[in-house]
Structure formats: structure tokens, C-alpha cells
């Protein structure tokens, strides 16, 4: 006969072991928050509290191209742009001659990856998003339990209140997105007083988030991940390269998908070599690449939305179709992700995060397996590596980490390898007492 009391106690052990992670994550993005703002701007009390009671990295290595949609989507899917297909803020798909712009919610543009909020919902947990690129799209037919189409006019305080209420309700994963200090960086430049004030304001916002979590007894059970998508570099009108001075746009170029720190376009049929030969030495601050010659380290060539010709400017410089496209801004991003000016920041704090710990810089694609680990989920195929970021997770003696045989996959239109490497499994030894 089975001793029912012993069986219940044994099952209770299972519950305790799985509870090693609280399975509650709040992911926060502060757009355009360059890594060094934390060190160069004084009196950031709440960011300081996050660092001293949690983990921070000097910076993280984001993905190329360093624009808002691609970098955010790489963080949420753990995939490089060539793997998830989100290759720019504005794109052209040569397979069906359609164009993408920010605000487009057609699933076909987003289905190249599985974002964390979708992984959560597919595994019988709950997610809610207060803005994040793609979070209002039915990706693989799945939406978060709660979400909002992007609306920059919604006050930051209202976003905080809503997200905390979601967590009170029992939501496992939630996002918050703030468009500062990015806006001030564009308008006034990264070294401006306006950016300094914006960063100080975001420190106040962080304080409000902490206070709200504390008031609702959520602070000690919520793993907070605070990130940015990219940094910011100085630019001005004189640092624009007018493409029309070197090629005839109407006769040499079929389609321009995007422009700025980089430009991706399709030359007219039969003119690929001619256009490349014109542009390869056209300007000392601009490099021309044929698609097949794009550096491997960018992970930015193996997708059909990456068009045959890519122009990449030096830091601060931009390329435009002609003078009418020049923007009056003093700050920009989108350049080589190896540039320090493009690096974002990272701080994490919570019951499963080490305190007062400095992590080595890691890749933004590693955030996805980190979040699935904290949420007790099986990750979708991704380019990230849990082993790299688990150094700042608190040791859980009940948890046994097991490295699985790597699963390799490719996206529908990418030959880039996608690897899911490490996950955690709980082993519980049980004994049934027989009478």
C-alpha cells in the first residue's frame, strides 16, 4: 500500500525545486541609452541601487544593424537579423515586392523568429507587453495576453502602473519600453545637456518602477532586466553623403530600402558590377559591399531581405539618396555594432540575480536563453548561449544544469546556423514507502 502522506511530501519537493526560479521577469528597454551614460552622468541614484543590489555589465554587444527594430527583435528572439528577418526599421522584400515600415503588423515580417512573449504563451504561462517591436503582432498565430499598439503619447507613469498591475495579477513575463533618452540624443546629440537631463529623468522612472514593485510586494520576487537597444553618436548635416552625386538614381538603382548610417539597395539588372565599381571608392567615409562580401561578424548577409548592395558609413556619417533626404539631427545610430558608441547598457536585479556583481560583456542574443531559464521555459532555436550569462545567476543547489546536444536549424530564408545550447532540468529522487 502506498503511503499517501509520503507521496504528497515527495510531490512537494518537486514544487520546491521548480520554485528555485521565481518565474517572473520584467524586461525594460530605455531606447538609445548608451553604455557610458551610467559612468559619465552623476547622481543616478536608482541605477546605482540596481547595480549594487544586482548585476551589471560594462556594456553588451548588440547586433548589426544598430537600429531600433532589429536590435529589439534580436534581444527578444535571441536571433541575429539574418536569422529572424528583421533586418532594418524599413525593408523591402524582393520575393513579393512588398515594403515594411515601423508600424507594420503583418505577421510575415515577424515570423522568422519566436520572441520571448510568444514562447511564454506557448508553454502555458502568461505574458504582457507595454510596447516592444513585434509584440502587437500575432507571431506564429500567438499574441501576449495583454498588449498595446505603440503610442508614444502614453505617459511613462501610466505604463509603469499597468505593468505592475499585470505582475500583481500573476503575469509571468512583462515588458516596458521607453523612448528616452533616444529622442533627446537624436535632437541634441549624445553629449548634450538635454541627454544628461533625459538620463536623470529615466533614473527617476527607474525609481518609480522599484517603488511600485516594493509597494506591491513584488520587488523580491521579480527578476528585472534593464537594457537598451543601441547607443548614439554625434552627426550633423555636413556629415551626409549625397548618393546622387555618384550615381544616377533613376538609371542605376532599382530600389532603395533604407538609408542613414547604412543603405541597402538593389541596382538595376545587369548593372551590379558597374554600380559597385563606382561606389567602392566614391567617398572616404563610406564602404560599399556586395552582399556576398558583407563581413561574417555582422551576421547580416544570409537573408533575402538583405539586398544585393550595402553601403556602410564611418561613425557619424550618413548616406542619403539626395540632399532632400538629409535629416536635421545631431545624434544617430545604425553604424557598425563594434563601435563603442553603439554599445547599450545592461543591469539586472532580482531574487535569482547575483548582487553587486560585474559580468563580462556578452551578446544581446544571449538575453533570450537567459529569460527562458529564469521563466522555466524550453527555448526556441536561437543564436544565444546560456552558458555565457549564467555566471551572474545565483547558485541554486536544487537545480542541475545539463548541456544538451546542440540543435541546429535555419530560418526559412537563411543559411545562418541557429543554436540552442543549454537549459536546466530538475532531477528529484523520490521514494515511495510501501506498507
Secondary structure, DSSP 4 states (H G I P E B T S, - for coil): -B-HHHHHHHHHHHHHHHTTS---EEEEEETT-BTTHHHHS---HHHHHHHHTSEEEEEEB-PSS-SHHHHHHHHHH---HHHHS---SSEEETTTTEEE-TT---GGGTTTS--HHHHHHHTT--EEEES-TTTTS-BTTB--SEE----TTS-HHHHHHHHHHHHHHT-SEEEEEE-TTHHHHHHH-TTSHHHHHHHHHHHHHHHHHHHHHHHTT-GGG-EEEEE-S---EE--GGGEEEGGGTS-HHHHEEEEEE-BSEEEEEEPTT-HHHHHHHHTTS-TTEEEEEGGGS-GGG--SSSTTS-SEEEEEPTT-EEESSGGG----SEE--S-TTSGGG-EEEEEESTTB-SSEEEPP-BTTHHHHHHHHHHT-PPPS-S--HHHHGGGBPP-TT-EEEEEEEEEE--TT----EEEEEEEE------PPB-
